[in-house]
Amino acid sequence: MTKYNPYLSIWFNTPKTIDSILTGKSRFTLYLPIILTLCSLWFSILNDAITLGLPLTIGMMIIAFALGYLILTHLLPRLIILTGKIWNGKSGIPELKIIIGLAQIPMLLILTEQIIFLLFGEILPHLAANIVLQWLVWIFYLRIMIIGVAKVQGFNYTIALVNLIISFSPIFIIDLIILLNKG
């Protein structure tokens, strides 16, 4: 089996990249993309909370980082395993952590965009570029998650998608409640 660089090959050779990492042929540190994705969350919070004052903003960023880390590395894998038991899924937490870490790689594009805008200001019309980028990132994120969950749980892609929808439902509901309480 060929050795793959997951940061490059995950985009268009997802199944083989996942196989290579799960069999130990390629090295992958899942924490780097997760931490960088959470840094992207920091930028979002910073934009919203800067008016609250520095101590409160820093406190919110630390809490968001801790919660995001716990959700991505502990809660989400357990939710996927729990819902996967409906269809006799076979994976464990370490394999799902790897898949979740791989799925964060496309999110690094949003962090890159945020850093570019921070350093150079708006080079392109921000709204149009941001919408297109977010759609592309979410398409690749969902693609990696579906293929990864299908591989580690032993499902076809349809069951993996249903498993993910059910697994993410509590997070979507909490997010919706927060969004409705904001407005």
C-alpha positions in Angstrom: 0.0 0.0 0.0 1.2 3.5 -0.9 2.1 5.9 1.9 -0.1 9.0 1.7 0.3 12.5 3.1 -3.2 13.0 4.6 -3.1 16.8 4.2 -2.8 16.5 0.5 -4.4 13.2 -0.4 -7.6 13.5 1.7 -9.1 15.8 -0.8 -9.4 13.5 -3.8 -8.2 10.1 -2.6 -10.2 9.9 0.6 -10.8 6.1 0.8 -7.2 5.2 0.2 -5.9 7.9 2.6 -8.1 6.6 5.4 -7.1 3.0 4.7 -3.4 4.0 4.8 -3.8 5.8 8.1 -5.9 3.1 9.8 -3.5 0.4 8.7 -0.5 2.4 10.0 1.1 2.9 6.7 0.8 6.7 7.0 1.3 8.9 10.0 -1.3 11.3 11.1 -1.6 13.4 14.2 -5.3 14.1 14.7 -4.7 16.8 17.2 -3.1 19.4 14.9 -6.1 19.9 12.6 -8.5 19.8 15.5 -6.5 22.5 17.4 -6.2 24.6 14.2 -9.9 24.3 13.6 -10.5 25.5 17.1 -8.2 28.5 16.4 -10.6 29.3 13.6 -13.4 29.3 16.1 -11.3 31.7 18.2 -11.3 34.2 15.3 -15.1 33.9 15.0 -15.5 34.5 18.8 -13.1 37.4 18.7 -15.1 39.2 16.0 -18.3 38.8 18.1 -16.9 39.3 21.6 -14.4 42.1 21.2 -16.9 44.6 22.4 -17.2 42.8 25.7 -13.8 43.6 26.9 -10.5 41.7 26.9 -10.9 39.6 30.1 -14.4 38.3 29.1 -13.3 37.7 25.5 -10.3 35.7 26.6 -12.5 33.7 29.0 -15.0 33.0 26.2 -12.2 31.9 23.9 -10.7 29.5 26.5 -14.2 28.0 27.3 -15.0 27.7 23.6 -11.6 25.9 22.9 -12.1 23.5 25.8 -15.7 22.7 24.8 -14.8 22.3 21.2 -12.0 20.0 22.0 -14.2 17.9 24.3 -16.9 17.7 21.7 -14.6 16.8 18.8 -12.4 14.3 20.6 -14.8 12.7 23.2 -18.5 13.4 22.7 -18.8 13.1 18.9 -17.0 9.8 18.6 -19.2 8.3 21.3 -22.4 9.6 19.7 -21.3 8.1 16.4 -20.6 4.7 18.1 -23.9 4.9 20.0 -26.0 5.5 16.9 -23.9 3.1 14.9 -24.9 0.3 17.2 -28.4 0.5 15.6 -26.8 -1.0 12.5 -24.1 -3.1 14.3 -21.3 -0.7 13.7 -17.8 -2.1 14.5 -15.5 0.8 15.2 -13.9 2.0 18.4 -13.2 5.5 19.7 -9.6 5.7 18.4 -10.6 5.1 14.8 -13.4 7.6 14.9 -11.1 10.2 16.5 -8.8 9.7 13.4 -11.8 10.2 11.1 -12.9 13.3 12.9 -9.4 14.7 12.8 -9.1 14.0 9.1 -12.4 15.7 8.5 -11.0 18.9 10.1 -8.4 19.3 7.3 -10.8 21.2 5.0 -11.7 23.5 7.9 -8.1 24.7 7.8 -9.1 26.7 4.6 -11.4 28.8 6.7 -8.5 29.5 9.2 -6.3 30.4 6.3 -8.9 32.8 5.0 -9.3 34.4 8.4 -5.5 34.9 8.7 -5.3 36.4 5.3 -8.1 38.9 6.1 -6.5 39.7 9.4 -3.1 40.4 7.9 -4.1 42.0 4.6 -7.7 43.2 5.0 -10.3 42.3 2.4 -8.5 41.4 -0.8 -11.6 39.9 -2.4 -15.3 40.7 -1.7 -15.5 39.0 1.7 -19.1 37.8 1.6 -19.0 36.1 -1.8 -15.6 34.4 -1.2 -16.6 33.3 2.3 -19.9 31.7 1.1 -18.2 29.7 -1.7 -15.4 28.7 0.6 -17.8 27.6 3.4 -19.8 25.5 0.9 -16.7 23.8 -0.4 -15.3 23.1 3.1 -18.6 21.6 4.3 -18.9 19.4 1.2 -15.4 18.0 1.7 -16.0 17.7 5.5 -19.2 15.8 5.0 -17.5 13.6 2.3 -14.6 12.7 4.5 -16.9 12.0 7.5 -19.3 9.8 5.4 -16.4 7.8 3.8 -14.6 7.5 7.1 -17.6 6.4 9.1 -18.5 3.9 6.4 -15.1 2.4 6.5 -14.5 2.2 10.3 -18.1 1.2 11.1 -18.5 -1.3 8.2 -21.5 0.6 6.7 -22.4 1.6 3.2 -22.4 5.4 2.5 -26.2 5.8 3.0 -26.2 4.2 6.4 -23.0 6.2 7.3 -24.9 9.4 6.3 -27.9 8.5 8.4 -25.6 7.6 11.3 -24.0 11.0 11.1 -27.3 12.9 10.9 -28.6 11.1 14.0 -25.2 11.6 15.8 -25.1 15.3 15.0 -28.7 15.9 15.9 -28.0 16.9 19.6 -25.4 19.3 18.5 -27.7 20.8 15.9 -30.5 21.2 18.4 -28.2 22.9 20.9 -26.9 25.2 18.2 -30.4 26.0 17.1 -31.5 26.9 20.6 -28.5 29.2 21.0 -29.2 30.8 17.6 -32.9 31.4 18.5 -32.0 32.9 21.9 -29.5 35.3 20.3 -32.1 36.9 18.1 
